[in-house]
Amino acid sequence: MIGFMSVGHQNHVQRIAYIIGAALAAWLMTSSAGCTQRSTDESGRLTNATVLGETGTHLGQFVYPRGMDVFEYEGNHYAVIVDKTARLQMMDLASGQVVGAIKVPEWDQGMPTGLTVAPSIIDPSQPAVYVADTHEHRVLVYALPLPMDDEPGPTSPIFAFGTYGQSPGEFIYPTDIAARTNHHGAVEELYISEYGGNDRVSVFRNESTKTKPIIVWDRAIGIASETVDGSEAPDALSRPQSIVLRTNLAGESELVLTDSSHHRIGRFTLDGELISWIGPVLDQDSEPMRFPYGVTILDDSTALITEFGGCVVRRINLETAEQLDSFGTPGRGDGELATPWSCSVINGRVVILDSGNNRLQMFRAAGINAEQQLAIGGHP
Amino acid sequence: MTPPMSTLGSLVVGPIQFNRPVMLILIVILGVLSVLIARKSLAGLGMSSRWSALIIRILAISMIVGAMAYPVYRKSKDAVGVMLIVDASRSIPVASQIQIDQYINRAQEGSRQSDDLLGVITAAEGAYIQSTPSTHTRSVDRQFIGGTEGTNLAEAVNLAIATASKESSNRIVLITDANETDGSVLRAAQAARAVGIPIDVLAVEFDYTEEVIVDSVQAPSNVRVGDTTTVKVVITAIKPAAGRILLSLSGVPIDLNADENEIGKIVELSKGQNVFNVPVPVLRRGPQLYNAVFEPLAVLDDQGAAGATIGDSIRENNTGMAISFAGDEGIVLVVSESEEDSADLLATMANADIKAERITAAQLPSNLPELVSYEAVVLVNESAFSFSSTQQEMLRQYVHESGGGLVMVGGPESFGAGGWIGSPLADALPIRLDPPQKRQMPRGALVLVIHSVEIPKGVFYGKQICNAAVDALSRLDLVGIVEYQGFSGTDWVYPISPVGDRSAVRQSIQNLQFGDMPSFDPSLQLALQGLKNSSAGQKHCIVISDGDPSLSRNLLREFKQAGITISAVGVNPHSPGDTNTLRTMARTTGGKFYNVSNNALATLPQIFVKEAQTIRRALIWEGEPFSPAMTGVPTETMRGISGVPNIKGYVVAAEREGLALVTLRGKENDPIAAQWQYGLGKVITFTSDATTRWAPSWVAWDGFNQFWEQHIRWAMRPGGSATLRVNTEHFGERTRVIVEAFTPDGQRLEFANFRARVATPDGKGQIVEVKQVGPGRYEGDFDSANAGAYVVNMQYRAPGKEGNVLEGSAQAAVTRPFSSEFRSLKTNTPLLRQVASMTGGTVLTSDASASDLWRRDGLSKPITLTPVWLAFAMIGIAIFLLDVAVRRVRISPAAILASVRRSARREQDKSTGAADAMRLARTKARSRTGDDESRARKNRKFEAAPDAPAADVPIALKGETESDSPLAKPKRAIKEDEKPIDALSALRAAKQRAKDDMKEL
């Protein structure tokens, strides 16, 4: 509050100082007036996004990362990222420092393209990262936190499963894992998506003992596109790149997947019954989806869809197929995305795996949280 | 405050730099003007207010003028960026490479701070960035380092300068033995000095104390069959040693020790140079390629007794090569895949006493020296796909540099129809393989669908194969390229359009991103639509991929229905499923599938050439037989031929401008037979064939033998009428050619005019100036620094007796068996010291703990400049606005305090009853609107009583009139009816009174 006084009783220097101070304050106020709390600007570019990582082969650097999930451990928030150097890096999201790093055992055929953090199938209290070792046709499981090694070498998983083939329980190119847990946090089922001819989601029952991991193939969801005499079955999939379990508004669990080469999102009951397809066209005001790769469910049962082709992350109402918001625009600069692979949410912050730019981008957006998803696994 | 200093065209005051300092003069000018103006305009103010107003006004002017002077904020950066250049060439022993890595791991820690950057570049034949400057980089992580048989430190230093961070003080650390084979590190160091980057150096110390080098293998350039020649092997040993010499002739071992049951010969080497003469009988004609290898066994002590195993660590320098030519008369090499195609030609040459050998393309000599021993090469109905690009380039060199003759005879697999368009050999032909622009012909359309090439140097190979495919097309053909680009999705990189001069499509290929497409469908859909809409006779699509994108089988059926074939090239498929996807793609559409593994990448361009060839069949003309028209150009080749029989087919090509001569023409003046001189050699093309397929009448024609004999003899390298002895010798990185020439009667050949060229290993070739240096003696020299074979071809003309001209040719071949990289036996420390002293760097020691790569001394901190003119301008404007207010408004801490107290009182008021609150509010409202009687004492502006004392309480919104001002007007008394009834009215009234006051002034 500013007071006023009559002339002649004021120290001149003090007056000038006040005036300059007032001017500076006015300038600061006007210059900051343009700032808003929006997470994107008019073009869709993320504003105030934190960038973690860069291109390279050293710790904290990435070469085409193709799998990421986030988790909380001892009060800190971390991301696990796998890239085309076959390394898994565990990065502290607060500092950007890598606190754990290993390499998958083999990578001659190719590198993993997806991973998920969930409780271990043996010990619910033990967090684990399930790695879709895509080109080795198997799933690797490592205990979290990852050990730290300045020059990570090939590391054996605590267990691995999967073999090449087209029969039930076999894999061609596994892409993602989701874990269904019970009220005690124990994993009851593992869902594994794949492509390359087996485009489907295989469901395995967890029958592990406390000392021995045992999983049993139970059923498959979806069918590979055009394998039925060239016709397109209602539940035909083409490259399901990412899967997640969701509790819908009716309180029922369902499987949500990105049918990426069909440019759509699928909702299935856990028994494999198709609930609905969403996309490629959402509404007339937004661009059709192009190669949706990643999916994350938020607390309000809406979903964040990461579009590899569209270079954008959209928030979608899965019941109404309505686009609620979009984040990011194609580009190389801060706040821009290049072929993003996936995204996750932790502590109210969206973490995008900006694969084409070899980095993570992290930002806050109003109304986005994903705490409830901890309950059903997949993205604890 | 930092004293002002000037940079070039700028003025620095403290952290602010004015880039247009001349504008600051306006501060003085406008300042003086302000003072002058203030004397009048501010005269109505009191002294203190006047000075305040003046100072503020000048301050506002200063800020605005300062903004016009384009101020920038200078901020110096404390981070240090170290660019490590690590010599990865073969001259560095493997053990030293490991030590280097360990040294860096220890030394790079030092005083490193969190924002310090480390970048790594390796230097060998080329320089490659292993890590860009980054805070994350902690060690040397070697990725692709390129060829290691050379050292180009200059390129590495230049690369380090280019990639040095702008946000840090930079230092280059050069770790090398400083044995350069290419470039000049001193010149690069000058560039580093120019940009203020010091180069610290660490010499990789090694000393090969037990090294053995095969210095040279020498053999006469020309020998005769039946002679016994002497091959001289020169070996240098650092220490006395024993070992075995092995010598082979064109890959066949020569038995040097007939008495014992082994082929090699055990020899003892004394310290220094050792020469061994090996007599070798010349049993066959042609090039004699001698290869000597020394196998070290043991060092010898002073008494000559064998000791420990010799530590000869560089095995590459244990070999040497030499070439002799054993010649008699010229031989022509006929390359033909079937005997039938070349049978009549071979018969013709046999009748004409021209010795000829027929081989298939697969049997073509693999090196130029061998090929040079032939006088001419005849390609009969040969496809470009049968030859590697290296062989094609070798054939071109054979003609251009070595003076050999080339005759290309047509057939369905030849010329443009055989994929020769755009090949290295196409430049050597006297016709253009593209059809004439005016010619109306069915054309082909080709679409390339590109997926990411996930192999080492994948982008390089990807672009190379696209260029190869496009090069194989004719200018009239249509080409399009589709790829998946991350941002814009699947799109045409080059929409289907005529190839033309290839510049546009080449530019598009250069811009390819090789995106990782998730699905083939969008790309194939585009290709299908593009090809369907194109007007072409043959339509084809080539897909290059690892096969893991998803694929719609329905789409393949659409291709099949449209008659468009797809050939799929699988590069390193990840699984049988991927292979199956690509195979399905090819099989469904009628194309071909190629499975290319990592070790067969070199075949990729050839595959694409062959594939592109599938749309080139349109270049073949076949129809009613007709007799090609003779152009009547008087040439040796057509001497005595007055007409030629009918042909019924040929490959369409275009006439080449320049010195090419067309002797026979076909439909629409297409060239059938053409010839020209290309470099030192001669080339003939005949676009029809020499069989009954297209020229049945020719085979039966009695002029057939004469026609072909004259053509082949014209193309053959001229024989020599003089006797030449050719020797070569190395000096430094150059080779000298010495020719001793004699006339047929044994006299020394004088005043001969030599034209000489040397074919170099890099395929470029160079002219050799051969000059007479003595009676019958001629010399020339050329650069021979690179490892490989050099073939010198010389043609001469000299005056003979009675006005005759003596002419002929001679060849010589010399070899550099290994790169200069392997001659380095000691570290070039003086050069490194020079680099360090030139740039202000230091010479590091091998003690890593004593080497702090991050020390700040000797580095100039980078300054980042942030424009702040807007801040200046805004502050200036704000002050300017307040300049007005300062004469009306007063700010008082006491007033603020009083206001705070009032607020506090209001809080207390809330506790009173509602009626009391209302009353209080009304009282306050009156107070604010002037109803309160005390208002007269609070607001002198509106107070009528001039003698009332000033009260030190806040009251007014407007300026004031000083009672002691000489220009002050008597204050008006406020009448009862003028009293405002609320705040807004009070303001209006005050404003009106102020206006009245101004009028009165």
Chai-1 contact restraints between the chains, C-beta under 6 A:
chainA,res_idxA,chainB,res_idxB,connection_type,confidence,min_distance_angstrom,max_distance_angstrom,comment,restraint_id
A,M1,B,S899,contact,1.0,0.0,6.0,A-B,restraint_1
A,G3,B,S892,contact,1.0,0.0,6.0,A-B,restraint_2
A,G3,B,A895,contact,1.0,0.0,6.0,A-B,restraint_3
A,G3,B,I896,contact,1.0,0.0,6.0,A-B,restraint_4
A,G3,B,S899,contact,1.0,0.0,6.0,A-B,restraint_5
A,G3,B,P954,contact,1.0,0.0,6.0,A-B,restraint_6
A,F4,B,R890,contact,1.0,0.0,6.0,A-B,restraint_7
A,F4,B,A895,contact,1.0,0.0,6.0,A-B,restraint_8
A,F4,B,P954,contact,1.0,0.0,6.0,A-B,restraint_9
A,M5,B,R890,contact,1.0,0.0,6.0,A-B,restraint_10
A,M5,B,S892,contact,1.0,0.0,6.0,A-B,restraint_11
A,M5,B,A895,contact,1.0,0.0,6.0,A-B,restraint_12
A,M5,B,P954,contact,1.0,0.0,6.0,A-B,restraint_13
A,S6,B,A950,contact,1.0,0.0,6.0,A-B,restraint_14
A,V7,B,E960,contact,1.0,0.0,6.0,A-B,restraint_15
A,Q10,B,R890,contact,1.0,0.0,6.0,A-B,restraint_16
A,H12,B,S48,contact,1.0,0.0,6.0,A-B,restraint_17
A,H12,B,S52,contact,1.0,0.0,6.0,A-B,restraint_18
A,R15,B,S52,contact,1.0,0.0,6.0,A-B,restraint_19
A,Y18,B,I891,contact,1.0,0.0,6.0,A-B,restraint_20
A,I19,B,L882,contact,1.0,0.0,6.0,A-B,restraint_21
A,A23,B,I875,contact,1.0,0.0,6.0,A-B,restraint_22
A,A23,B,A878,contact,1.0,0.0,6.0,A-B,restraint_23
A,A23,B,I879,contact,1.0,0.0,6.0,A-B,restraint_24
A,A23,B,L882,contact,1.0,0.0,6.0,A-B,restraint_25
A,A26,B,A878,contact,1.0,0.0,6.0,A-B,restraint_26
A,W27,B,M874,contact,1.0,0.0,6.0,A-B,restraint_27
A,W27,B,I875,contact,1.0,0.0,6.0,A-B,restraint_28
A,W27,B,A878,contact,1.0,0.0,6.0,A-B,restraint_29
A,G56,B,S131,contact,1.0,0.0,6.0,A-B,restraint_30
A,G56,B,S134,contact,1.0,0.0,6.0,A-B,restraint_31
A,T57,B,D141,contact,1.0,0.0,6.0,A-B,restraint_32
A,H58,B,H136,contact,1.0,0.0,6.0,A-B,restraint_33
A,H58,B,T137,contact,1.0,0.0,6.0,A-B,restraint_34
A,G60,B,H136,contact,1.0,0.0,6.0,A-B,restraint_35
A,Q61,B,H136,contact,1.0,0.0,6.0,A-B,restraint_36
A,Q109,B,H574,contact,1.0,0.0,6.0,A-B,restraint_37
A,G110,B,H574,contact,1.0,0.0,6.0,A-B,restraint_38
A,H135,B,H574,contact,1.0,0.0,6.0,A-B,restraint_39
A,I172,B,G577,contact,1.0,0.0,6.0,A-B,restraint_40
A,G196,B,G577,contact,1.0,0.0,6.0,A-B,restraint_41
A,G197,B,G577,contact,1.0,0.0,6.0,A-B,restraint_42
A,E226,B,R553,contact,1.0,0.0,6.0,A-B,restraint_43
A,G230,B,R553,contact,1.0,0.0,6.0,A-B,restraint_44
A,G230,B,N554,contact,1.0,0.0,6.0,A-B,restraint_45
A,S238,B,S550,contact,1.0,0.0,6.0,A-B,restraint_46
A,R239,B,P518,contact,1.0,0.0,6.0,A-B,restraint_47
A,R239,B,S550,contact,1.0,0.0,6.0,A-B,restraint_48
A,S260,B,P518,contact,1.0,0.0,6.0,A-B,restraint_49
A,S261,B,P518,contact,1.0,0.0,6.0,A-B,restraint_50
A,S261,B,S519,contact,1.0,0.0,6.0,A-B,restraint_51
A,S261,B,S550,contact,1.0,0.0,6.0,A-B,restraint_52
A,R290,B,G489,contact,1.0,0.0,6.0,A-B,restraint_53
A,F291,B,P518,contact,1.0,0.0,6.0,A-B,restraint_54
A,G309,B,G489,contact,1.0,0.0,6.0,A-B,restraint_55
A,C311,B,F487,contact,1.0,0.0,6.0,A-B,restraint_56
A,P330,B,F487,contact,1.0,0.0,6.0,A-B,restraint_57
A,A338,B,G486,contact,1.0,0.0,6.0,A-B,restraint_58
A,T339,B,G486,contact,1.0,0.0,6.0,A-B,restraint_59
A,G356,B,G486,contact,1.0,0.0,6.0,A-B,restraint_60
